[in-house]
Amino acid sequence: MSNLEYLQQLYETDDHLWLLETIELLKQRRFDDLDLQNLIEELESLAKRDQHKVKSLLEQIIRHLLLLQFWQEEYDRNKNHWRSEIRSFRVQLKDRLTTNLYNYLSSIFTTVYQDALGYVQEKTGFNVNFPPQCPYSLEQLLDIDYFG
């Protein structure tokens, strides 16, 4: 069995060990021995996972800002909770954000807002008049001190 066949089989049975062996091959610069097909798949999966996480955090920030700014019936009872959630999501997003992920968020900004808008409309029973377009810039959403 060749090293490539071994790695491909290992990927199917013990992906963690496959990862450790792949890292070792990379460190040794043994590029010809790499299981490139599965390595590419793993790297693509990692990129998608990162994109999904930052998208989710941005959507949470928008949701909570909309509730904080526009849901007056619940404002007094929930404002501190919403503000603390916004802060928490911003810190998590800041820790993950790279230039590429920032550009990704910028490219899907309208979609993220529409997803957040749908959520808050359902949560409030469609009894609040939320803006159809995002009232916040991406920079405001990322600013730790901005609350609308």
Disulfide bonds with the S-S distance in Angstrom:
none
